Amino acid sequence: EISLRMIILLGLYPQFSKVMVKRKMLSSGICTSTVQLPGKVALVTGANTGIGKETAKELAQRGARVYLACRDVQKGELVAREIQTVTGNEQVLVRKLDLSDTKSIRAFAEGFLTEEKHLHILINNAGVMMCPYSKTADGFEMHIGVNHLGHFLLTHLLLEKLKESAPSRIVNVSSLAHHLGRIHFHNLQGEKFYNASLAYCHSKLANILFTKELARRLKGSGVTAYSVHPGTVQSELVRHSSFMRCMWWLFSFCIKTPQQGAQTSLYCALTEGLEILNGKHFSDCHVAWVSAQARNETIARRLWDVSCDLLGLPMD
């Protein structure tokens, strides 16, 4: 196997890069659904950048009324105007949502439920990655707090609206990194031991477990849930790690663009007949294999109960 250093030294990097780009294009799934969304309402968290922005743009292109749920409202407004200009769809709205603060989540949900009669597509896309140890406003470790508990609470608060709007879908953005994750119930907040990389992996495992248990509970409701691995995508997620930024730059020729990374989320949100795959995990627009922990129903149910307890929600 030729090393990257040898390729560069031999002056073959441009040719190698082209080959890898073509390989990436061939291996990346593409959402081929032609479904249009006039009259539909979609909500995308973290939609002011990266995969979320591209997902929101495509939903708007198809005629949906799209809410960009963002922590940075000013940046969100700029993105909304960009999407409106590109798509010709003026129904692109920005609302404040800070997933690291349950008060913000509850305020967002209250405002949304007052404003909207329907919700057909919820895409829980926002996330943090490899943060130095820190806690949310409610005292949760940042990765589990934002990536899992924040979206868990948001989904819970919007669930009745999704049921009323059925058929509707929930898409939770996870990662291949879940394979390295474990749910340490005795150290869920990382106070006994902490590793930034593993904390991210644990939270991505939680996303899949949440999706599976949610899907089980939603059977017969007309609401279905899916988790997705978007691929290795050029995004702002790596902002907390200089090492990862370096790796992203070095291997940029085999990293997906945000538009490519959005394809599997769009596939799960739009593809007709996907209801029979409720609760499944997807990568490159195909059902993907998950770890043994991610298939553990006992852990999924316990995580659900623990999450409800932490958030002060009823355990039903």
Contacts in CASP RR format, 6 or more apart in sequence:
PFRMAT RR
TARGET T0000
AUTHOR 0000-0000-0000
METHOD contacts of the structure
MODEL  1
EISLRMIILLGLYPQFSKVMVKRKMLSSGICTSTVQLPGKVALVTGANTG
IGKETAKELAQRGARVYLACRDVQKGELVAREIQTVTGNEQVLVRKLDLS
DTKSIRAFAEGFLTEEKHLHILINNAGVMMCPYSKTADGFEMHIGVNHLG
HFLLTHLLLEKLKESAPSRIVNVSSLAHHLGRIHFHNLQGEKFYNASLAY
CHSKLANILFTKELARRLKGSGVTAYSVHPGTVQSELVRHSSFMRCMWWL
FSFCIKTPQQGAQTSLYCALTEGLEILNGKHFSDCHVAWVSAQARNETIA
RRLWDVSCDLLGLPMD
4 250 0 8 1.000
4 251 0 8 1.000
7 13 0 8 1.000
7 16 0 8 1.000
16 253 0 8 1.000
17 253 0 8 1.000
20 253 0 8 1.000
20 254 0 8 1.000
21 253 0 8 1.000
21 254 0 8 1.000
23 254 0 8 1.000
24 253 0 8 1.000
24 254 0 8 1.000
24 255 0 8 1.000
24 256 0 8 1.000
24 260 0 8 1.000
27 284 0 8 1.000
28 256 0 8 1.000
28 260 0 8 1.000
28 261 0 8 1.000
28 263 0 8 1.000
28 284 0 8 1.000
29 260 0 8 1.000
29 263 0 8 1.000
29 264 0 8 1.000
29 267 0 8 1.000
29 284 0 8 1.000
29 285 0 8 1.000
29 286 0 8 1.000
30 263 0 8 1.000
30 285 0 8 1.000
31 58 0 8 1.000
31 263 0 8 1.000
31 264 0 8 1.000
31 266 0 8 1.000
31 267 0 8 1.000
31 270 0 8 1.000
31 271 0 8 1.000
31 285 0 8 1.000
33 266 0 8 1.000
33 267 0 8 1.000
33 270 0 8 1.000
33 271 0 8 1.000
33 272 0 8 1.000
35 62 0 8 1.000
35 270 0 8 1.000
35 271 0 8 1.000
35 272 0 8 1.000
36 62 0 8 1.000
36 63 0 8 1.000
37 59 0 8 1.000
37 62 0 8 1.000
37 63 0 8 1.000
37 64 0 8 1.000
37 120 0 8 1.000
37 121 0 8 1.000
38 63 0 8 1.000
38 64 0 8 1.000
39 63 0 8 1.000
39 64 0 8 1.000
39 65 0 8 1.000
40 63 0 8 1.000
40 64 0 8 1.000
40 65 0 8 1.000
40 118 0 8 1.000
40 120 0 8 1.000
40 121 0 8 1.000
41 64 0 8 1.000
41 65 0 8 1.000
41 66 0 8 1.000
41 67 0 8 1.000
41 116 0 8 1.000
41 118 0 8 1.000
41 119 0 8 1.000
41 120 0 8 1.000
41 121 0 8 1.000
41 165 0 8 1.000
42 56 0 8 1.000
42 59 0 8 1.000
42 64 0 8 1.000
42 65 0 8 1.000
42 66 0 8 1.000
42 67 0 8 1.000
42 119 0 8 1.000
42 120 0 8 1.000
42 121 0 8 1.000
42 122 0 8 1.000
42 123 0 8 1.000
42 269 0 8 1.000
43 66 0 8 1.000
43 67 0 8 1.000
43 69 0 8 1.000
43 112 0 8 1.000
43 119 0 8 1.000
43 121 0 8 1.000
43 122 0 8 1.000
43 123 0 8 1.000
43 158 0 8 1.000
44 52 0 8 1.000
44 55 0 8 1.000
44 56 0 8 1.000
44 59 0 8 1.000
44 66 0 8 1.000
44 67 0 8 1.000
44 68 0 8 1.000
44 69 0 8 1.000
44 123 0 8 1.000
44 125 0 8 1.000
45 52 0 8 1.000
45 69 0 8 1.000
45 70 0 8 1.000
45 97 0 8 1.000
45 99 0 8 1.000
45 123 0 8 1.000
45 124 0 8 1.000
45 125 0 8 1.000
45 126 0 8 1.000
45 151 0 8 1.000
45 154 0 8 1.000
46 52 0 8 1.000
46 68 0 8 1.000
46 69 0 8 1.000
46 70 0 8 1.000
46 71 0 8 1.000
46 97 0 8 1.000
46 125 0 8 1.000
46 126 0 8 1.000
46 127 0 8 1.000
47 53 0 8 1.000
47 55 0 8 1.000
47 56 0 8 1.000
47 66 0 8 1.000
47 68 0 8 1.000
47 69 0 8 1.000
47 70 0 8 1.000
47 76 0 8 1.000
47 79 0 8 1.000
47 125 0 8 1.000
48 68 0 8 1.000
48 70 0 8 1.000
48 72 0 8 1.000
48 75 0 8 1.000
48 76 0 8 1.000
48 78 0 8 1.000
48 79 0 8 1.000
48 94 0 8 1.000
49 75 0 8 1.000
49 79 0 8 1.000
49 235 0 8 1.000
49 236 0 8 1.000
49 258 0 8 1.000
50 233 0 8 1.000
50 235 0 8 1.000
50 236 0 8 1.000
50 258 0 8 1.000
50 262 0 8 1.000
51 125 0 8 1.000
51 173 0 8 1.000
51 230 0 8 1.000
51 233 0 8 1.000
51 235 0 8 1.000
51 258 0 8 1.000
51 261 0 8 1.000
51 262 0 8 1.000
51 265 0 8 1.000
52 123 0 8 1.000
52 125 0 8 1.000
52 126 0 8 1.000
52 258 0 8 1.000
52 262 0 8 1.000
52 265 0 8 1.000
53 79 0 8 1.000
53 83 0 8 1.000
53 258 0 8 1.000
54 258 0 8 1.000
54 259 0 8 1.000
54 261 0 8 1.000
54 262 0 8 1.000
55 123 0 8 1.000
55 125 0 8 1.000
55 262 0 8 1.000
55 265 0 8 1.000
55 266 0 8 1.000
55 269 0 8 1.000
56 66 0 8 1.000
56 68 0 8 1.000
56 79 0 8 1.000
56 83 0 8 1.000
56 92 0 8 1.000
57 83 0 8 1.000
57 86 0 8 1.000
57 87 0 8 1.000
58 262 0 8 1.000
58 266 0 8 1.000
59 66 0 8 1.000
59 121 0 8 1.000
59 266 0 8 1.000
59 269 0 8 1.000
60 66 0 8 1.000
60 83 0 8 1.000
60 84 0 8 1.000
60 87 0 8 1.000
60 89 0 8 1.000
60 91 0 8 1.000
60 92 0 8 1.000
61 86 0 8 1.000
61 87 0 8 1.000
61 89 0 8 1.000
62 270 0 8 1.000
63 87 0 8 1.000
63 89 0 8 1.000
63 91 0 8 1.000
64 89 0 8 1.000
64 91 0 8 1.000
64 120 0 8 1.000
64 121 0 8 1.000
65 91 0 8 1.000
65 93 0 8 1.000
66 83 0 8 1.000
66 89 0 8 1.000
66 91 0 8 1.000
66 92 0 8 1.000
66 93 0 8 1.000
67 93 0 8 1.000
67 94 0 8 1.000
67 95 0 8 1.000
67 112 0 8 1.000
68 76 0 8 1.000
68 79 0 8 1.000
68 80 0 8 1.000
68 92 0 8 1.000
68 93 0 8 1.000
68 94 0 8 1.000
68 95 0 8 1.000
69 95 0 8 1.000
69 97 0 8 1.000
69 108 0 8 1.000
69 126 0 8 1.000
70 76 0 8 1.000
70 94 0 8 1.000
70 95 0 8 1.000
70 96 0 8 1.000
70 97 0 8 1.000
71 96 0 8 1.000
71 97 0 8 1.000
71 98 0 8 1.000
71 99 0 8 1.000
71 100 0 8 1.000
71 126 0 8 1.000
73 94 0 8 1.000
73 95 0 8 1.000
73 96 0 8 1.000
76 94 0 8 1.000
77 94 0 8 1.000
79 94 0 8 1.000
80 92 0 8 1.000
80 93 0 8 1.000
80 94 0 8 1.000
83 89 0 8 1.000
83 92 0 8 1.000
84 90 0 8 1.000
84 92 0 8 1.000
95 108 0 8 1.000
95 111 0 8 1.000
95 112 0 8 1.000
96 104 0 8 1.000
96 107 0 8 1.000
96 108 0 8 1.000
97 104 0 8 1.000
97 105 0 8 1.000
97 108 0 8 1.000
97 126 0 8 1.000
97 154 0 8 1.000
98 104 0 8 1.000
98 105 0 8 1.000
98 137 0 8 1.000
99 105 0 8 1.000
99 126 0 8 1.000
99 127 0 8 1.000
99 145 0 8 1.000
99 146 0 8 1.000
99 150 0 8 1.000
99 151 0 8 1.000
99 154 0 8 1.000
100 136 0 8 1.000
100 137 0 8 1.000
100 142 0 8 1.000
100 145 0 8 1.000
100 146 0 8 1.000
100 150 0 8 1.000
101 136 0 8 1.000
101 137 0 8 1.000
101 138 0 8 1.000
102 137 0 8 1.000
102 138 0 8 1.000
102 150 0 8 1.000
102 153 0 8 1.000
102 311 0 8 1.000
103 137 0 8 1.000
104 137 0 8 1.000
105 150 0 8 1.000
105 153 0 8 1.000
105 154 0 8 1.000
105 157 0 8 1.000
106 153 0 8 1.000
106 157 0 8 1.000
108 154 0 8 1.000
109 154 0 8 1.000
109 157 0 8 1.000
109 158 0 8 1.000
112 119 0 8 1.000
112 158 0 8 1.000
112 161 0 8 1.000
113 157 0 8 1.000
113 158 0 8 1.000
113 161 0 8 1.000
116 161 0 8 1.000
118 161 0 8 1.000
118 164 0 8 1.000
118 165 0 8 1.000
119 158 0 8 1.000
119 161 0 8 1.000
119 162 0 8 1.000
119 165 0 8 1.000
119 168 0 8 1.000
120 162 0 8 1.000
120 165 0 8 1.000
120 167 0 8 1.000
120 168 0 8 1.000
120 169 0 8 1.000
121 168 0 8 1.000
121 169 0 8 1.000
121 171 0 8 1.000
121 269 0 8 1.000
122 155 0 8 1.000
122 158 0 8 1.000
122 162 0 8 1.000
122 168 0 8 1.000
122 169 0 8 1.000
122 170 0 8 1.000
122 171 0 8 1.000
123 170 0 8 1.000
123 171 0 8 1.000
123 173 0 8 1.000
123 265 0 8 1.000
123 269 0 8 1.000
124 151 0 8 1.000
124 154 0 8 1.000
124 155 0 8 1.000
124 170 0 8 1.000
124 171 0 8 1.000
124 172 0 8 1.000
124 173 0 8 1.000
124 207 0 8 1.000
125 171 0 8 1.000
125 173 0 8 1.000
125 265 0 8 1.000
126 146 0 8 1.000
126 151 0 8 1.000
127 146 0 8 1.000
127 147 0 8 1.000
127 173 0 8 1.000
127 237 0 8 1.000
128 142 0 8 1.000
128 143 0 8 1.000
128 146 0 8 1.000
128 147 0 8 1.000
128 200 0 8 1.000
128 237 0 8 1.000
128 240 0 8 1.000
129 143 0 8 1.000
129 200 0 8 1.000
129 237 0 8 1.000
129 238 0 8 1.000
129 240 0 8 1.000
129 241 0 8 1.000
129 244 0 8 1.000
130 196 0 8 1.000
130 197 0 8 1.000
130 199 0 8 1.000
130 200 0 8 1.000
130 238 0 8 1.000
130 240 0 8 1.000
130 241 0 8 1.000
130 244 0 8 1.000
131 142 0 8 1.000
131 143 0 8 1.000
131 196 0 8 1.000
131 199 0 8 1.000
131 240 0 8 1.000
132 196 0 8 1.000
132 240 0 8 1.000
133 141 0 8 1.000
133 142 0 8 1.000
133 190 0 8 1.000
133 194 0 8 1.000
133 196 0 8 1.000
134 141 0 8 1.000
134 142 0 8 1.000
135 141 0 8 1.000
135 142 0 8 1.000
135 189 0 8 1.000
136 142 0 8 1.000
136 145 0 8 1.000
136 146 0 8 1.000
136 149 0 8 1.000
138 145 0 8 1.000
139 189 0 8 1.000
140 149 0 8 1.000
140 189 0 8 1.000
140 310 0 8 1.000
141 188 0 8 1.000
141 189 0 8 1.000
141 190 0 8 1.000
141 191 0 8 1.000
141 194 0 8 1.000
141 199 0 8 1.000
142 199 0 8 1.000
143 199 0 8 1.000
143 200 0 8 1.000
143 202 0 8 1.000
143 203 0 8 1.000
144 188 0 8 1.000
144 189 0 8 1.000
144 199 0 8 1.000
144 202 0 8 1.000
144 203 0 8 1.000
144 206 0 8 1.000
145 203 0 8 1.000
146 203 0 8 1.000
147 200 0 8 1.000
147 203 0 8 1.000
147 204 0 8 1.000
147 206 0 8 1.000
147 207 0 8 1.000
148 203 0 8 1.000
148 206 0 8 1.000
148 207 0 8 1.000
148 210 0 8 1.000
148 307 0 8 1.000
149 307 0 8 1.000
149 310 0 8 1.000
149 311 0 8 1.000
151 172 0 8 1.000
151 207 0 8 1.000
151 210 0 8 1.000
152 210 0 8 1.000
152 307 0 8 1.000
152 311 0 8 1.000
153 311 0 8 1.000
153 313 0 8 1.000
155 170 0 8 1.000
155 214 0 8 1.000
156 311 0 8 1.000
156 313 0 8 1.000
159 223 0 8 1.000
162 168 0 8 1.000
162 170 0 8 1.000
162 223 0 8 1.000
163 221 0 8 1.000
163 222 0 8 1.000
163 223 0 8 1.000
166 221 0 8 1.000
166 222 0 8 1.000
166 223 0 8 1.000
167 222 0 8 1.000
167 223 0 8 1.000
167 224 0 8 1.000
167 275 0 8 1.000
168 222 0 8 1.000
168 223 0 8 1.000
168 224 0 8 1.000
169 223 0 8 1.000
169 224 0 8 1.000
169 225 0 8 1.000
169 226 0 8 1.000
169 268 0 8 1.000
169 269 0 8 1.000
169 274 0 8 1.000
170 211 0 8 1.000
170 214 0 8 1.000
170 223 0 8 1.000
170 224 0 8 1.000
170 225 0 8 1.000
170 226 0 8 1.000
171 225 0 8 1.000
171 226 0 8 1.000
171 227 0 8 1.000
171 228 0 8 1.000
171 265 0 8 1.000
171 268 0 8 1.000
171 269 0 8 1.000
172 207 0 8 1.000
172 208 0 8 1.000
172 210 0 8 1.000
172 211 0 8 1.000
172 225 0 8 1.000
172 226 0 8 1.000
172 227 0 8 1.000
172 228 0 8 1.000
173 207 0 8 1.000
173 227 0 8 1.000
173 228 0 8 1.000
173 230 0 8 1.000
173 265 0 8 1.000
174 204 0 8 1.000
174 205 0 8 1.000
174 207 0 8 1.000
174 208 0 8 1.000
174 211 0 8 1.000
174 227 0 8 1.000
174 228 0 8 1.000
174 229 0 8 1.000
174 281 0 8 1.000
175 200 0 8 1.000
175 201 0 8 1.000
175 204 0 8 1.000
175 207 0 8 1.000
175 229 0 8 1.000
175 230 0 8 1.000
175 231 0 8 1.000
176 229 0 8 1.000
176 231 0 8 1.000
176 283 0 8 1.000
177 200 0 8 1.000
177 201 0 8 1.000
177 204 0 8 1.000
178 201 0 8 1.000
178 204 0 8 1.000
178 205 0 8 1.000
178 207 0 8 1.000
178 208 0 8 1.000
178 229 0 8 1.000
178 290 0 8 1.000
178 291 0 8 1.000
178 294 0 8 1.000
179 201 0 8 1.000
179 290 0 8 1.000
179 291 0 8 1.000
180 198 0 8 1.000
180 201 0 8 1.000
181 198 0 8 1.000
181 201 0 8 1.000
181 202 0 8 1.000
181 204 0 8 1.000
181 205 0 8 1.000
181 291 0 8 1.000
181 293 0 8 1.000
182 202 0 8 1.000
182 205 0 8 1.000
182 293 0 8 1.000
183 202 0 8 1.000
183 205 0 8 1.000
183 206 0 8 1.000
183 209 0 8 1.000
183 293 0 8 1.000
183 299 0 8 1.000
183 303 0 8 1.000
184 190 0 8 1.000
184 202 0 8 1.000
185 302 0 8 1.000
185 303 0 8 1.000
185 306 0 8 1.000
186 192 0 8 1.000
187 193 0 8 1.000
188 306 0 8 1.000
190 199 0 8 1.000
196 240 0 8 1.000
196 241 0 8 1.000
205 291 0 8 1.000
205 293 0 8 1.000
205 294 0 8 1.000
206 303 0 8 1.000
207 227 0 8 1.000
208 227 0 8 1.000
208 281 0 8 1.000
208 290 0 8 1.000
208 294 0 8 1.000
209 293 0 8 1.000
209 294 0 8 1.000
209 296 0 8 1.000
209 299 0 8 1.000
209 300 0 8 1.000
209 303 0 8 1.000
210 300 0 8 1.000
210 303 0 8 1.000
210 304 0 8 1.000
210 307 0 8 1.000
211 225 0 8 1.000
211 226 0 8 1.000
211 227 0 8 1.000
211 279 0 8 1.000
211 281 0 8 1.000
212 227 0 8 1.000
212 279 0 8 1.000
212 294 0 8 1.000
212 295 0 8 1.000
212 297 0 8 1.000
212 300 0 8 1.000
213 297 0 8 1.000
213 300 0 8 1.000
213 301 0 8 1.000
213 303 0 8 1.000
213 304 0 8 1.000
214 225 0 8 1.000
214 279 0 8 1.000
215 224 0 8 1.000
215 225 0 8 1.000
215 226 0 8 1.000
215 278 0 8 1.000
215 279 0 8 1.000
216 279 0 8 1.000
216 297 0 8 1.000
218 224 0 8 1.000
218 225 0 8 1.000
218 278 0 8 1.000
219 278 0 8 1.000
222 275 0 8 1.000
224 274 0 8 1.000
224 275 0 8 1.000
224 278 0 8 1.000
224 279 0 8 1.000
225 278 0 8 1.000
225 279 0 8 1.000
226 268 0 8 1.000
226 274 0 8 1.000
226 277 0 8 1.000
226 278 0 8 1.000
226 279 0 8 1.000
226 280 0 8 1.000
226 281 0 8 1.000
226 282 0 8 1.000
227 279 0 8 1.000
227 280 0 8 1.000
227 281 0 8 1.000
227 282 0 8 1.000
228 264 0 8 1.000
228 265 0 8 1.000
228 267 0 8 1.000
228 268 0 8 1.000
228 281 0 8 1.000
228 282 0 8 1.000
228 283 0 8 1.000
229 264 0 8 1.000
229 281 0 8 1.000
229 282 0 8 1.000
229 283 0 8 1.000
229 288 0 8 1.000
230 256 0 8 1.000
230 261 0 8 1.000
230 262 0 8 1.000
230 263 0 8 1.000
230 264 0 8 1.000
230 265 0 8 1.000
231 256 0 8 1.000
231 261 0 8 1.000
231 264 0 8 1.000
231 283 0 8 1.000
231 284 0 8 1.000
232 254 0 8 1.000
232 255 0 8 1.000
232 256 0 8 1.000
233 255 0 8 1.000
233 256 0 8 1.000
233 257 0 8 1.000
233 258 0 8 1.000
233 260 0 8 1.000
233 261 0 8 1.000
234 248 0 8 1.000
234 252 0 8 1.000
234 255 0 8 1.000
234 256 0 8 1.000
234 257 0 8 1.000
234 258 0 8 1.000
235 258 0 8 1.000
238 244 0 8 1.000
238 245 0 8 1.000
238 248 0 8 1.000
239 245 0 8 1.000
248 255 0 8 1.000
263 284 0 8 1.000
263 285 0 8 1.000
264 282 0 8 1.000
264 283 0 8 1.000
264 284 0 8 1.000
264 285 0 8 1.000
267 282 0 8 1.000
267 285 0 8 1.000
268 274 0 8 1.000
268 282 0 8 1.000
277 287 0 8 1.000
280 287 0 8 1.000
281 287 0 8 1.000
281 288 0 8 1.000
281 289 0 8 1.000
281 290 0 8 1.000
281 294 0 8 1.000
282 288 0 8 1.000
293 299 0 8 1.000
304 315 0 8 1.000
305 315 0 8 1.000
307 313 0 8 1.000
308 314 0 8 1.000
308 315 0 8 1.000
309 315 0 8 1.000
END
